[in-house]
Amino acid sequence: MHKFEFELSNELCALNDEMPSVYTFSRSDNEILQELLKVFSSGRGTTREQWSMQAELLVEPVGWDALWKLSKDFCKKFEVRFPCIAYVTVTSVDFENLSACVDVLSVQHETVSLPENIVDVPLIELWPTIKQREQCINVATTAEFIDLLRFYYNDIWMPWDDSEVLLSNTIEERMQLWSDMHNGTIPNCVARSITLLRNSAIDAHEKLKQMDSSLCEGDVASDDDSLLPPNYISLCAEMNARLDGLMSKWTLYENSLIREQYLARERSKWQRNKSKKNVVAVWQGGSIFEFSEISKFLISHVTNDFRLSVLTSVEDALQLEPHELVLCGHELMLPELPLANINVTSFN
């Protein structure tokens, strides 16, 4: 039976001896599926509400110790070097938001200074320690629940889940997709495209949340459009339309029947082109002068041994598994993905 181990990230594993050991778990993909189906077995409420109900039953409400892997956003906000780990104790748990308030006991980097009390730390950023300072705390069940919660939100959650009732067949489809991406059933180029698609959807969702949050902070009355920030309505409409489009595209991969037909077509395309070395330039348009300069660069840079393609999307470019990727524009950003065997060149 193939096992997928949910170990801590390399940053956590590489901690010095002063940091306490934490719980880790090793489960098969089928074991994870069965645990997830248990979470959603009631069918009552949205996905988020069902996780919250389970958390109230299984998570210790106060007094347990954990290692906290600070998020990139938190590190950026407090000007802390990323990655960074802190040893904390949980003072309260917000079951509805699946977060906790913590007191910071120590920090991995001695030069780092953090506030003593932090609110709204997501549970999935906490790894309960095996040794607890409070002897009466039995945190093993808490650790196991958070491990499953972390897998769900880090690996198979989609932004539209939290407002919907997630059906068991959707969980099964997602788990099968995740397994196929990790056992080689899905080619690397397609697996990368799926990951990019998911990341794009999460990014669009986060931008919408930030826009709503900034509106709340500005104390703008929701029924008075004249007080809204410039372009707020059009930006919201644009972001929602993008999210809807990504949701439709996701169906290609999530539905196993559609996915199999799509993969068959992609395998055939890969077989036809596997002997060719691709160079893909990504350019989203511009002036005639810029086009002329890019053309000169590509003519001097790419030899006749390679097949050149010009696309407007980094996502589409990576799906071709190019030998080299040429970024023609300052605004183009590479995703946070391993890009082994792909050379990245910037025209600018």
VOBA-1610 file (N, C-alpha, C; in pm, whole numbers, padded with zeros to 5 digits, always signed):
BEGIN
Met+00086-00119+00000Met+00000+00000+00000Met+00089+00124+00000His+00067+00212-00096His+00148+00333-00105His+00105+00430+00003Lys+00200+00482+00079Lys+00171+00572+00188Lys+00216+00713+00152Phe+00130+00810+00183Phe+00168+00950+00170Phe+00187+01004+00311Glu+00309+01038+00344Glu+00336+01083+00479Glu+00318+01233+00491Phe+00246+01271+00594Phe+00224+01412+00619Phe+00325+01459+00723Glu+00449+01473+00678Glu+00556+01517+00766Glu+00557+01669+00771Leu+00625+01720+00870Leu+00645+01863+00877Leu+00732+01908+00762Ser+00723+02035+00731Ser+00806+02091+00625Ser+00952+02082+00666Asn+01041+02102+00568Asn+01184+02094+00596Asn+01228+02195+00703Glu+01160+02310+00704Glu+01196+02411+00802Glu+01172+02360+00944Leu+01059+02290+00963Leu+01028+02237+01096Leu+01122+02124+01132Cys+01152+02040+01035Cys+01238+01924+01063Cys+01380+01967+01098Ala+01422+02081+01048Ala+01559+02126+01067Ala+01578+02212+01192Leu+01479+02216+01279Leu+01489+02298+01399Leu+01602+02249+01489Asn+01656+02340+01571Asn+01760+02298+01662Asn+01700+02218+01776Asp+01788+02158+01858Asp+01744+02066+01963Asp+01664+02134+02073Glu+01669+02268+02080Glu+01598+02337+02185Glu+01447+02336+02163Met+01404+02318+02041Met+01262+02313+02011Met+01208+02172+02037Pro+01090+02161+02097Pro+01035+02028+02129Pro+00986+01953+02007Ser+00978+01821+02020Ser+00930+01735+01912Ser+00778+01753+01896Val+00731+01728+01775Val+00589+01744+01747Val+00530+01615+01692Tyr+00398+01607+01694Tyr+00328+01491+01639Tyr+00336+01492+01487Thr+00365+01378+01427Thr+00354+01361+01282Thr+00274+01233+01256Phe+00214+01226+01138Phe+00126+01113+01108Phe+00155+01060+00968Ser+00138+00929+00951Ser+00154+00864+00822Ser+00028+00785+00793Arg-00041+00822+00687Arg-00167+00754+00651Arg-00170+00729+00501Ser-00241+00629+00461Ser-00259+00603+00318Ser-00363+00700+00264Asp-00365+00714+00132Asp-00465+00803+00073Asp-00607+00755+00105Asn-00628+00625+00113Asn-00762+00574+00145Asn-00799+00605+00290Glu-00702+00596+00380Glu-00729+00630+00520Glu-00767+00777+00534Ile-00698+00862+00459Ile-00732+01005+00462Ile-00873+01026+00409Leu-00905+00960+00299Leu-01039+00972+00241Leu-01146+00934+00342Gln-01129+00823+00410Gln-01229+00778+00507Gln-01244+00878+00621Glu-01133+00937+00665Glu-01139+01037+00772Glu-01213+01162+00725Leu-01186+01203+00602Leu-01255+01321+00548Leu-01404+01295+00533Leu-01441+01176+00488Leu-01582+01142+00473Leu-01654+01145+00607Lys-01584+01109+00714Lys-01643+01116+00848Lys-01675+01261+00885Val-01584+01351+00852Val-01603+01493+00883Val-01730+01546+00817Phe-01753+01504+00691Phe-01865+01557+00615Phe-01986+01464+00614Ser-01987+01367+00703Ser-02094+01266+00700Ser-02230+01320+00743Ser-02230+01426+00825Ser-02359+01478+00873Ser-02437+01545+00761Gly-02364+01609+00668Gly-02432+01678+00558Gly-02505+01803+00601Arg-02483+01846+00726Arg-02552+01965+00778Arg-02456+02083+00774Gly-02499+02190+00710Gly-02418+02311+00705Gly-02314+02309+00594Thr-02246+02422+00580Thr-02143+02436+00479Thr-02017+02359+00522Thr-01923+02352+00430Thr-01797+02284+00459Thr-01729+02343+00583Arg-01722+02475+00587Arg-01657+02543+00699Arg-01729+02511+00831Glu-01862+02511+00827Glu-01940+02484+00947Glu-01918+02341+00998Gln-01904+02247+00905Gln-01883+02109+00947Gln-01744+02090+01009Trp-01644+02158+00954Trp-01512+02154+01016Trp-01516+02216+01155Ser-01591+02326+01169Ser-01602+02393+01299Ser-01667+02303+01403Met-01770+02232+01362Met-01837+02140+01455Met-01743+02029+01500Gln-01664+01975+01407Gln-01569+01871+01441Gln-01460+01926+01535Ala-01417+02050+01510Ala-01314+02110+01593Ala-01361+02124+01738Glu-01487+02163+01756Glu-01541+02176+01892Glu-01539+02044+01967Leu-01555+01934+01894Leu-01555+01801+01956Leu-01415+01749+01985Leu-01316+01787+01902Leu-01186+01719+01906Leu-01068+01804+01950Val-01081+01936+01945Val-00967+02022+01975Val-00975+02074+02119Glu-00863+02062+02191Glu-00855+02117+02326Glu-00875+02269+02319Pro-00963+02325+02402Pro-00996+02468+02390Pro-00891+02563+02443Val-00799+02516+02529Val-00703+02607+02590Val-00588+02527+02652Gly-00471+02591+02662Gly-00365+02537+02744Gly-00266+02443+02680Trp-00271+02422+02547Trp-00177+02329+02486Trp-00065+02402+02412Asp+00050+02336+02406Asp+00169+02394+02345Asp+00187+02343+02202Ala+00247+02427+02119Ala+00265+02391+01978Ala+00380+02469+01917Leu+00428+02419+01805Leu+00519+02496+01721Leu+00434+02565+01615Trp+00463+02691+01595Trp+00388+02772+01498Trp+00481+02808+01383Lys+00443+02763+01264Lys+00517+02800+01144Lys+00456+02928+01090Leu+00525+03039+01108Leu+00472+03169+01069Leu+00450+03174+00918Ser+00339+03229+00877Ser+00309+03242+00734Ser+00395+03351+00671Lys+00405+03349+00540Lys+00482+03451+00468Lys+00423+03589+00491Asp+00288+03597+00490Asp+00222+03726+00510Asp+00252+03783+00649Phe+00250+03696+00751Phe+00279+03742+00886Phe+00424+03790+00896Cys+00515+03713+00838Cys+00657+03752+00841Cys+00680+03886+00771Lys+00609+03905+00662Lys+00622+04031+00588Lys+00568+04147+00670Lys+00456+04126+00737Lys+00392+04231+00816Lys+00481+04275+00932Phe+00548+04178+00997Phe+00630+04210+01113Phe+00779+04212+01080Glu+00810+04211+00949Glu+00948+04220+00902Glu+01036+04112+00965Val+00984+03989+00959Val+01053+03873+01014Val+01107+03788+00899Arg+01227+03737+00914Arg+01286+03653+00811Arg+01205+03523+00796Phe+01169+03490+00672Phe+01093+03367+00644Phe+01189+03262+00589Pro+01180+03135+00631Pro+01082+03079+00725Pro+01123+03102+00871Cys+01023+03098+00959Cys+01048+03119+01101Cys+00950+03035+01182Ile+01001+02976+01290Ile+00920+02891+01378Ile+00918+02951+01518Ala+00801+02951+01581Ala+00790+02997+01720Ala+00729+02887+01805Tyr+00771+02883+01930Tyr+00714+02790+02029Tyr+00608+02869+02105Val+00484+02821+02103Val+00372+02898+02159Val+00285+02811+02248Thr+00203+02877+02328Thr+00099+02808+02403Thr-00035+02870+02366Val-00135+02787+02347Val-00266+02832+02302Val-00349+02878+02421Thr-00396+03003+02416Thr-00475+03059+02525Thr-00626+03049+02500Ser-00664+03036+02374Ser-00806+03014+02341Ser-00816+02970+02195Val-00926+02900+02163Val-00950+02854+02026Val-01082+02913+01977Asp-01078+02972+01857Asp-01199+03021+01792Asp-01245+02911+01696Phe-01341+02830+01740Phe-01383+02714+01661Phe-01450+02756+01531Glu-01523+02865+01533Glu-01593+02909+01412Glu-01495+02945+01301Asn-01386+03013+01338Asn-01287+03057+01238Asn-01168+02964+01227Leu-01170+02853+01304Leu-01061+02755+01301Leu-00926+02821+01323Ser-00922+02905+01426Ser-00799+02977+01460Ser-00780+02977+01611Ala-00668+03032+01655Ala-00637+03033+01797Ala-00564+03161+01835Cys-00575+03197+01964Cys-00493+03303+02021Cys-00378+03235+02094Val-00258+03287+02078Val-00141+03221+02137Val-00052+03321+02210Asp+00019+03270+02309Asp+00128+03343+02373Asp+00259+03287+02320Val+00349+03375+02279Val+00478+03332+02224Val+00575+03304+02339Leu+00630+03182+02344Leu+00724+03142+02447Leu+00869+03162+02404Ser+00898+03126+02278Ser+01033+03146+02224Ser+01025+03144+02072Val+01133+03193+02008Val+01137+03202+01862Val+01263+03133+01812Gln+01252+03071+01695Gln+01365+02997+01637Gln+01487+03087+01619His+01467+03204+01562His+01578+03298+01539His+01589+03391+01659Glu+01703+03391+01725Glu+01719+03471+01846Glu+01703+03620+01821Thr+01734+03663+01700Thr+01727+03806+01670Thr+01585+03853+01640Val+01491+03759+01626Val+01353+03793+01590Val+01275+03830+01715Ser+01202+03939+01706Ser+01118+03983+01817Ser+00972+03983+01770Leu+00888+03910+01844Leu+00745+03902+01811Leu+00663+03955+01928Pro+00541+04003+01902Pro+00452+04040+02012Pro+00430+03919+02104Glu+00409+03944+02232Glu+00391+03834+02327Glu+00262+03759+02301Asn+00158+03831+02257Asn+00027+03770+02232Asn-00013+03790+02088Ile-00051+03681+02022Ile-00094+03686+01882Ile-00236+03631+01872Val-00321+03702+01799Val-00459+03655+01781Val-00477+03601+01639Asp-00578+03518+01623Asp-00619+03466+01491Asp-00509+03391+01417Val-00437+03306+01488Val-00341+03218+01422Val-00418+03096+01368Pro-00416+03072+01237Pro-00488+02956+01183Pro-00441+02826+01247Leu-00534+02739+01278Leu-00498+02610+01340Leu-00401+02531+01253Ile-00414+02544+01120Ile-00329+02465+01031Ile-00183+02510+01035Glu-00154+02624+01099Glu-00015+02669+01113Glu+00048+02619+01243Leu-00031+02542+01322Leu+00017+02495+01452Leu+00042+02345+01450Trp+00158+02304+01503Trp+00192+02162+01520Trp+00203+02134+01670Pro+00103+02070+01732Pro+00109+02041+01876Pro+00234+01960+01912Thr+00296+01994+02024Thr+00417+01925+02069Thr+00379+01799+02147Ile+00466+01700+02140Ile+00441+01574+02212Ile+00448+01598+02363Lys+00551+01672+02404Lys+00564+01704+02546Lys+00491+01835+02575Gln+00398+01829+02669Gln+00320+01945+02708Gln+00361+01992+02848Arg+00364+02123+02868Arg+00399+02177+03000Arg+00289+02149+03102Glu+00163+02146+03054Glu+00051+02110+03141Glu+00030+01959+03133Gln+00052+01889+03242Gln+00047+01743+03242Gln-00091+01688+03210Cys-00197+01765+03243Cys-00333+01714+03224Cys-00382+01725+03080Ile-00303+01789+02994Ile-00344+01808+02855Ile-00312+01682+02773Asn-00416+01627+02709Asn-00397+01515+02615Asn-00421+01569+02475Val-00312+01604+02407Val-00324+01680+02283Val-00316+01593+02158Ala-00304+01461+02174Ala-00288+01373+02057Ala-00406+01384+01961Thr-00528+01386+02016Thr-00648+01397+01931Thr-00651+01531+01860Thr-00612+01636+01931Thr-00604+01770+01870Thr-00506+01769+01754Ala-00390+01709+01775Ala-00286+01704+01670Ala-00335+01628+01547Glu-00404+01518+01570Glu-00452+01436+01458Glu-00558+01511+01378Phe-00648+01581+01449Phe-00751+01660+01379Phe-00687+01771+01297Ile-00592+01844+01355Ile-00528+01955+01284Ile-00450+01904+01164Asp-00390+01787+01175Asp-00318+01729+01063Asp-00411+01703+00944Leu-00530+01650+00973Leu-00629+01626+00867Leu-00680+01757+00811Leu-00708+01854+00899Leu-00754+01986+00856Leu-00650+02052+00767Arg-00523+02039+00804Arg-00414+02099+00726Arg-00404+02035+00588Phe-00416+01903+00584Phe-00413+01836+00454Phe-00526+01888+00365Tyr-00646+01895+00422Tyr-00762+01939+00342Tyr-00741+02079+00285Tyr-00702+02174+00371Tyr-00690+02313+00324Tyr-00564+02336+00240Asn-00458+02263+00266Asn-00335+02283+00189Asn-00335+02210+00055Asp-00413+02100+00045Asp-00398+02014-00072Asp-00523+01996-00158Ile-00643+01998-00100Ile-00760+01971-00186Ile-00872+02075-00173Trp-00860+02167-00080Trp-00963+02271-00064Trp-00966+02363-00185Met-01088+02405-00223Met-01106+02507-00325Met-01186+02622-00264Pro-01164+02745-00310Pro-01223+02862-00244Pro-01375+02861-00232Trp-01442+02796-00325Trp-01588+02796-00320Trp-01643+02693-00221Asp-01557+02611-00162Asp-01604+02506-00070Asp-01672+02563+00055Asp-01613+02670+00112Asp-01656+02716+00243Asp-01800+02766+00247Ser-01854+02802+00131Ser-01992+02851+00128Ser-02089+02746+00075Glu-02040+02623+00054Glu-02124+02518-00002Glu-02128+02395+00089Val-02227+02309+00064Val-02233+02179+00129Val-02156+02082+00041Leu-02046+02030+00092Leu-01960+01944+00012Leu-02011+01800+00016Leu-02040+01745-00100Leu-02093+01610-00108Leu-01980+01507-00104Ser-02015+01386-00062Ser-01913+01281-00047Ser-01846+01248-00179Asn-01920+01253-00289Asn-01858+01220-00418Asn-01756+01326-00460Thr-01778+01452-00416Thr-01680+01556-00445Thr-01550+01530-00371Ile-01560+01489-00244Ile-01441+01454-00165Ile-01367+01337-00231Glu-01441+01238-00276Glu-01380+01122-00341Glu-01310+01162-00470Glu-01373+01249-00549Glu-01313+01296-00674Glu-01185+01374-00646Arg-01189+01461-00545Arg-01071+01542-00512Arg-00955+01454-00465Met-00987+01355-00380Met-00882+01267-00331Met-00821+01184-00443Gln-00905+01139-00536Gln-00853+01061-00649Gln-00764+01148-00737Leu-00806+01273-00756Leu-00724+01367-00833Leu-00590+01389-00764Trp-00593+01411-00633Trp-00469+01433-00558Trp-00378+01311-00567Ser-00436+01192-00552Ser-00357+01068-00560Ser-00295+01053-00699Asp-00374+01077-00804Asp-00324+01064-00941Asp-00211+01161-00971Met-00216+01279-00908Met-00111+01378-00928Met+00019+01337-00860His+00009+01254-00756His+00128+01218-00679His+00181+01078-00707Asn+00103+00997-00779Asn+00151+00860-00808Asn+00194+00843-00954Gly+00194+00952-01031Gly+00242+00946-01168Gly+00136+00919-01273Thr+00011+00896-01230Thr-00097+00872-01327Thr-00117+00994-01417Ile-00108+01112-01356Ile-00121+01236-01432Ile+00019+01287-01467Pro+00048+01314-01596Pro+00181+01362-01636Pro+00218+01490-01563Asn+00348+01510-01544Asn+00396+01626-01469Asn+00347+01758-01525Cys+00344+01768-01659Cys+00303+01895-01719Cys+00157+01928-01685Val+00071+01825-01681Val-00070+01848-01649Val-00086+01871-01499Ala-00009+01796-01418Ala-00015+01814-01272Ala+00025+01957-01235Arg+00126+02009-01304Arg+00169+02146-01279Arg+00059+02244-01317Ser-00008+02217-01428Ser-00117+02304-01472Ser-00233+02303-01372Ile-00262+02186-01315Ile-00369+02175-01214Ile-00333+02255-01090Thr-00207+02244-01046Thr-00162+02319-00929Thr-00168+02469-00955Leu-00128+02511-01074Leu-00136+02653-01110Leu-00280+02702-01109Leu-00370+02621-01161Leu-00512+02658-01166Leu-00566+02675-01024Arg-00533+02581-00937Arg-00579+02590-00797Arg-00522+02714-00729Asn-00393+02739-00750Asn-00331+02856-00689Asn-00393+02986-00740Ser-00428+02989-00868Ser-00491+03108-00926Ser-00628+03133-00863Ala-00704+03026-00842Ala-00835+03040-00779Ala-00822+03089-00635Ile-00726+03036-00562Ile-00705+03078-00423Ile-00660+03224-00419Asp-00574+03263-00514Asp-00526+03401-00521Asp-00642+03498-00548Ala-00730+03462-00642Ala-00845+03547-00673Ala-00937+03559-00551His-00956+03447-00482His-01039+03445-00361His-00980+03535-00252Glu-00848+03529-00234Glu-00782+03610-00132Glu-00792+03759-00165Lys-00781+03794-00293Lys-00793+03935-00333Lys-00933+03988-00306Leu-01035+03904-00329Leu-01172+03945-00297Leu-01188+03966-00148Lys-01131+03878-00068Lys-01138+03891+00078Lys-01069+04020+00124Gln-00954+04051+00064Gln-00882+04173+00100Gln-00961+04297+00065Met-01030+04294-00050Met-01113+04407-00089Met-01228+04426+00008Asp-01292+04316+00047Asp-01402+04324+00145Asp-01351+04373+00279Ser-01232+04324+00317Ser-01174+04362+00446Ser-01142+04512+00449Ser-01084+04563+00342Ser-01050+04705+00335Ser-01175+04791+00339Leu-01285+04738+00283Leu-01411+04811+00286Leu-01465+04819+00428Cys-01454+04709+00501Cys-01500+04706+00641Cys-01417+04799+00728Glu-01284+04799+00704Glu-01196+04884+00782Glu-01224+05031+00757Gly-01269+05061+00634Gly-01303+05199+00602Gly-01439+05241+00650Asp-01515+05145+00708Asp-01648+05173+00764Asp-01740+05236+00661Val-01739+05180+00539Val-01824+05231+00432Val-01958+05160+00437Ala-02065+05234+00433Ala-02199+05176+00434Ala-02221+05098+00307Ser-02262+04972+00320Ser-02273+04884+00204Ser-02381+04928+00106Asp-02478+05008+00152Asp-02587+05046+00064Asp-02563+05182-00002Asp-02448+05240+00018Asp-02418+05370-00041Asp-02302+05356-00138Asp-02335+05332-00266Asp-02232+05308-00367Asp-02141+05428-00389Ser-02189+05548-00359Ser-02109+05668-00385Ser-01988+05677-00294Leu-01992+05606-00181Leu-01881+05609-00086Leu-01779+05498-00111Leu-01807+05413-00207Leu-01714+05303-00236Leu-01586+05356-00299Pro-01473+05289-00277Pro-01347+05330-00340Pro-01360+05329-00492Pro-01278+05408-00562Pro-01283+05411-00709Pro-01263+05271-00769Asn-01344+05240-00867Asn-01335+05113-00941Asn-01365+04989-00856Tyr-01417+05008-00734Tyr-01440+04893-00645Tyr-01538+04794-00708Ile-01650+04844-00760Ile-01753+04755-00815Ile-01700+04680-00937Ser-01630+04752-01026Ser-01579+04686-01147Ser-01471+04584-01113Leu-01386+04617-01014Leu-01281+04523-00974Leu-01341+04397-00912Cys-01446+04415-00830Cys-01513+04299-00770Cys-01578+04212-00876Ala-01644+04277-00973Ala-01709+04203-01081Ala-01606+04127-01163Glu-01493+04192-01190Glu-01387+04129-01268Glu-01328+04009-01195Met-01306+04023-01063Met-01246+03915-00985Met-01343+03798-00970Asn-01473+03830-00951Asn-01575+03724-00941Asn-01588+03648-01073Ala-01581+03722-01185Ala-01588+03657-01316Ala-01467+03566-01337Arg-01351+03612-01292Arg-01230+03529-01302Arg-01244+03401-01220Leu-01299+03416-01099Leu-01316+03300-01012Leu-01416+03201-01072Asp-01523+03254-01132Asp-01621+03166-01198Asp-01559+03090-01314Gly-01474+03161-01390Gly-01407+03095-01503Gly-01312+02985-01458Leu-01239+03012-01350Leu-01148+02911-01294Leu-01225+02791-01239Met-01340+02819-01181Met-01425+02712-01127Met-01471+02619-01240Ser-01510+02677-01353Ser-01553+02597-01468Ser-01438+02513-01523Lys-01320+02574-01530Lys-01204+02502-01582Lys-01164+02388-01488Trp-01183+02410-01358Trp-01148+02309-01258Trp-01226+02180-01281Thr-01349+02192-01332Thr-01433+02075-01358Thr-01364+01977-01452Leu-01282+02030-01544Leu-01208+01944-01637Leu-01124+01841-01562Tyr-01072+01884-01448Tyr-00980+01799-01372Tyr-01050+01724-01260Glu-01147+01788-01195Glu-01208+01725-01078Glu-01296+01607-01115Asn-01373+01621-01222Asn-01460+01512-01265Asn-01376+01404-01335Ser-01377+01285-01277Ser-01286+01179-01325Ser-01315+01138-01469Leu-01442+01135-01509Leu-01476+01095-01646Leu-01424+01196-01747Ile-01447+01325-01717Ile-01399+01430-01807Ile-01245+01432-01806Arg-01188+01414-01686Arg-01042+01418-01673Arg-00975+01310-01758Glu-01029+01191-01760Glu-00968+01082-01835Glu-00966+01111-01985Gln-01074+01168-02036Gln-01077+01204-02178Gln-00976+01315-02207Tyr-00970+01413-02117Tyr-00877+01524-02135Tyr-00732+01475-02131Leu-00702+01385-02036Leu-00566+01333-02023Leu-00526+01250-02144Ala-00622+01176-02200Ala-00593+01096-02319Ala-00550+01188-02434Arg-00619+01300-02446Arg-00583+01397-02551Arg-00446+01458-02525Glu-00417+01490-02398Glu-00288+01551-02363Glu-00173+01453-02383Arg-00197+01324-02352Arg-00091+01223-02372Arg-00058+01209-02521Ser-00163+01212-02603Ser-00143+01203-02748Ser-00062+01322-02799Lys-00094+01440-02749Lys-00021+01560-02789Lys+00125+01552-02744Trp+00147+01500-02622Trp+00283+01488-02568Trp+00366+01390-02651Gln+00303+01278-02693Gln+00374+01179-02774Gln+00419+01239-02906Arg+00335+01325-02964Arg+00369+01386-03093Arg+00484+01486-03079Asn+00492+01550-02963Asn+00590+01659-02947Asn+00709+01625-02859Lys+00717+01499-02810Lys+00819+01467-02711Lys+00961+01476-02766Ser+00976+01462-02898Ser+01111+01470-02956Ser+01155+01615-02978Lys+01062+01710-02965Lys+01094+01850-02989Lys+01134+01919-02858Lys+01228+02011-02868Lys+01264+02095-02755Lys+01193+02229-02770Asn+01114+02263-02671Asn+01034+02385-02679Asn+01098+02501-02606Val+01094+02616-02669Val+01121+02742-02602Val+00991+02821-02609Val+00941+02863-02495Val+00814+02935-02492Val+00838+03076-02438Ala+00802+03175-02519Ala+00808+03314-02476Ala+00670+03357-02430Val+00664+03426-02318Val+00536+03476-02266Val+00535+03627-02277Trp+00442+03678-02355Trp+00429+03823-02377Trp+00282+03857-02384Gln+00240+03958-02308Gln+00099+03993-02302Gln+00064+04116-02385Gly+00150+04144-02482Gly+00120+04254-02573Gly+00189+04383-02535Gly+00197+04474-02630Gly+00262+04602-02607Gly+00278+04678-02737Ser+00377+04766-02743Ser+00398+04850-02860Ser+00470+04774-02972Ile+00464+04833-03093Ile+00535+04775-03207Ile+00685+04772-03180Phe+00735+04877-03117Phe+00878+04883-03086Phe+00917+04769-02991Glu+00835+04747-02889Glu+00865+04640-02794Glu+00861+04504-02864Phe+00762+04486-02952Phe+00752+04361-03028Phe+00876+04339-03114Ser+00923+04447-03174Ser+01043+04438-03259Ser+01165+04399-03176Glu+01178+04458-03056Glu+01293+04428-02969Glu+01288+04284-02918Ile+01168+04239-02884Ile+01153+04100-02838Ile+01187+04003-02950Ser+01142+04034-03072Ser+01169+03949-03188Ser+01319+03938-03213Lys+01389+04052-03205Lys+01534+04050-03225Lys+01603+03962-03119Phe+01557+03976-02995Phe+01615+03897-02887Phe+01594+03748-02910Leu+01472+03710-02948Leu+01440+03568-02967Leu+01516+03511-03087Ile+01530+03589-03194Ile+01603+03542-03313Ile+01749+03515-03279Ser+01807+03601-03196Ser+01948+03583-03159Ser+01966+03477-03050His+01860+03452-02975His+01871+03364-02858His+01833+03219-02887Val+01737+03200-02979Val+01683+03065-03004Val+01740+03010-03134Thr+01798+02891-03127Thr+01854+02828-03247Thr+01747+02744-03317Asn+01782+02695-03437Asn+01688+02614-03515Asn+01662+02476-03456Asp+01737+02441-03352Asp+01715+02312-03286Asp+01590+02312-03198Phe+01538+02431-03175Phe+01424+02444-03083Phe+01299+02490-03158Arg+01186+02452-03100Arg+01057+02499-03152Arg+01010+02614-03064Leu+00985+02730-03124Leu+00946+02850-03049Leu+00795+02871-03051Ser+00741+02898-02932Ser+00600+02935-02920Ser+00592+03065-02841Val+00493+03145-02874Val+00468+03270-02800Val+00327+03264-02744Leu+00316+03272-02611Leu+00186+03265-02545Leu+00169+03386-02453Thr+00048+03405-02405Thr+00020+03520-02317Thr+00010+03480-02171Ser+00011+03351-02140Ser-00009+03304-02004Ser+00106+03215-01958Val+00160+03243-01840Val+00265+03159-01783Val+00212+03019-01757Glu+00087+03012-01712Glu+00022+02883-01686Glu+00020+02796-01811Asp-00024+02855-01924Asp-00029+02779-02050Asp+00112+02742-02097Ala+00206+02832-02073Ala+00344+02806-02116Ala+00404+02687-02042Leu+00383+02680-01912Leu+00440+02571-01833Leu+00377+02437-01868Gln+00251+02440-01914Gln+00185+02316-01952Gln+00255+02248-02069Leu+00329+02325-02149Leu+00402+02268-02264Leu+00533+02204-02221Glu+00565+02212-02092Glu+00692+02159-02039Glu+00810+02206-02124Pro+00831+02337-02133Pro+00937+02389-02220Pro+01076+02362-02164His+01172+02357-02257His+01312+02349-02216His+01354+02483-02156Glu+01298+02590-02213Glu+01329+02724-02163Glu+01204+02811-02168Leu+01190+02895-02066Leu+01077+02988-02057Leu+01133+03130-02061Val+01086+03211-02157Val+01134+03348-02170Val+01022+03443-02129Leu+01045+03518-02023Leu+00945+03613-01973Leu+00968+03749-02035Cys+00870+03798-02109Cys+00883+03925-02180Cys+00791+04030-02118Gly+00825+04074-02000Gly+00742+04173-01931Gly+00768+04172-01781His+00780+04293-01722His+00808+04304-01579His+00694+04250-01494Glu+00571+04256-01546Glu+00455+04219-01466Glu+00434+04068-01456Leu+00508+03993-01536Leu+00490+03847-01536Leu+00557+03786-01413Met+00483+03700-01344Met+00532+03639-01221Met+00530+03487-01235Leu+00637+03425-01186Leu+00641+03278-01183Leu+00568+03228-01059Pro+00495+03118-01074Pro+00428+03061-00957Pro+00528+02998-00861Glu+00485+02978-00737Glu+00571+02913-00638Glu+00561+02762-00655Leu+00628+02715-00761Leu+00628+02573-00793Leu+00769+02530-00828Pro+00801+02403-00803Pro+00932+02354-00848Pro+00937+02352-01000Leu+01039+02414-01057Leu+01050+02423-01203Leu+01176+02350-01250Ala+01187+02225-01207Ala+01304+02144-01243Ala+01313+02128-01393Asn+01435+02137-01444Asn+01465+02115-01587Asn+01407+02223-01677Ile+01364+02334-01623Ile+01316+02445-01705Ile+01405+02566-01680Asn+01471+02613-01786Asn+01552+02735-01775Asn+01461+02856-01789Val+01477+02953-01702Val+01394+03073-01706Val+01482+03192-01742Thr+01443+03263-01850Thr+01516+03379-01898Thr+01422+03499-01903Ser+01475+03615-01870Ser+01395+03737-01877Ser+01446+03824-01991Phe+01355+03869-02077Phe+01392+03957-02188Phe+01439+04091-02135Asn+01377+04137-02028Asn+01410+04268-01973Asn+01532+04260-01881
//
